[in-house]
Amino acid sequence: MSSDWNRRTKLVHSGTRRSQYGEMAEAIFLTQGFVYPSAEAAEARFLGAGADDFIYARYGNPTVRMFEDRMAAIEGTEDAFGCASGMAAINGALTSLVKAGDHIVAARQMFGSCLHVLKVLGGFGVEVSLIDGTDLSAWSAAMRPNTKVCFFESVSNPGLEVIDIAGVSRIAHAGGAVVVVDNAFSSPIFSRAVELGADVIVYSTTKHVDGGGRVLGGVVLGTRDYIRGPLETYVKHTGGAMSPFHAWIMLNGLQTMDLRVRAQAANAAAVASAIAGDVKLNRAIYPGLMDHPQHALAMDQMGSGGTMVALDLKGGKEAAFRFLNALEVVLISNNLGDARSIATHPATTTHKNLSDEDRALVGITPGLVRISMGIEDGADLVADIRRALAAA
Ligand SMILES: *Cc1c(COP(=O)(O)O)cnc(C)c1O
């Protein structure tokens, strides 16, 4: 049975729907809508909630449904909804769960756009408490009778702090709250989020799922009641649905995701151990290194240190820029999860809008460089990064 398949098999085959032509590759249904043979058939289609009752691409599309079914199969949830971007998915997940007067507890180690969504919800009367997500006692202390959602990135961007999904889930569930996890940095390959107690799991599929830096996408995963109930209702009526073309790109990405992500993580581990202790660094941050504050948790939760490495250079912004400008293989950009290795200077790019104080709070020093390891040859990456460190 397909539900018994191991993940590499599911990544290739799950969710595939073949048309009457029996095409090999997943078909792309680049269509906004569907034609009905009669008025009665149209009426029936609008009444029916069958898995193949498609009526309008904002509500669902066969290519998008293949992507959703494949994502749910690999994550181990009952259902999934494809969204236009990671942020459409996060906005949908949070907004569909709260109303004025409700309370959200969230880890302050967070992507700037996620903070913005919380700020917007705050303007509509949702109370938000930002805490240090790595401190379980802070989660307990922040819970209130009206807490509806506990929200966090399981591995934070860009500081690579690891948050305990099982620990937060125990606290949240004891207080009647739903756990929403932004699992982007873990990637679906290193996710055990369902088993650890998360209720709603969100990915920016722009990252490891596409894996080629081509298109934006996102997905929300959870129970069928939640996904086809409040989540789908919110996203389909507010315009955040995934494009069929992007779903088709993502289906192709999924087929090779396990191979890519494991190669990326092996490169990340090789680079982190090769440069740990380098004289130019305050520290090399990688959850797979023994000196990482949540090393044991990372290994238990993900079974890997992941695909991301952060370096804190001693010479601040000037040293970071010399390092970046000396790189030959690793590209300067701001995506992650790509097959190409990418280095980012968060303080002047992705996190430039934060105040100095907020940047310090989430560990973004002027010398911090975040590297998303690609699938290039590991020895070439180690040599490139070592040479750039020498030039810094
Ligand atoms: C990239 C990212 C997002 C947003 O995803 P988009 O696809 O760019 O909208 C959200 N959370 C994290 C942790 C991310 O890395």
The ligand as an SDF file (V2000), in Angstrom:
LIG
                    3D

 15 15  0  0  0  0  0  0  0  0999 V2000
   11.7560   31.9850    3.4310 C   0  0  0  0  0  0  0  0  0  0  0  0
   11.0750   31.8030    4.7420 C   0  0  0  0  0  0  0  0  0  0  0  0
    9.7490   32.1710    4.9130 C   0  0  0  0  0  0  0  0  0  0  0  0
    8.9370   32.8350    3.8140 C   0  0  0  0  0  0  0  0  0  0  0  0
    8.7930   32.0660    2.6860 O   0  0  0  0  0  0  0  0  0  0  0  0
    8.4990   32.7140    1.2220 P   0  0  0  0  0  0  0  0  0  0  0  0
    8.3400   31.5290    0.3560 O   0  0  0  0  0  0  0  0  0  0  0  0
    9.6660   33.5700    0.9000 O   0  0  0  0  0  0  0  0  0  0  0  0
    7.2510   33.5140    1.3460 O   0  0  0  0  0  0  0  0  0  0  0  0
    9.1800   31.9660    6.1530 C   0  0  0  0  0  0  0  0  0  0  0  0
    9.8590   31.4190    7.1710 N   0  0  0  0  0  0  0  0  0  0  0  0
   11.1560   31.0490    7.0400 C   0  0  0  0  0  0  0  0  0  0  0  0
   11.8620   30.4630    8.2070 C   0  0  0  0  0  0  0  0  0  0  0  0
   11.8050   31.2200    5.8270 C   0  0  0  0  0  0  0  0  0  0  0  0
   13.0870   30.8630    5.6990 O   0  0  0  0  0  0  0  0  0  0  0  0
  1  2  1  0
  2  3  1  0
  2 14  2  0
  3  4  1  0
  3 10  2  0
  4  5  1  0
  5  6  1  0
  6  7  2  0
  6  8  1  0
  6  9  1  0
 10 11  1  0
 11 12  2  0
 12 13  1  0
 12 14  1  0
 14 15  1  0
M  END
$$$$
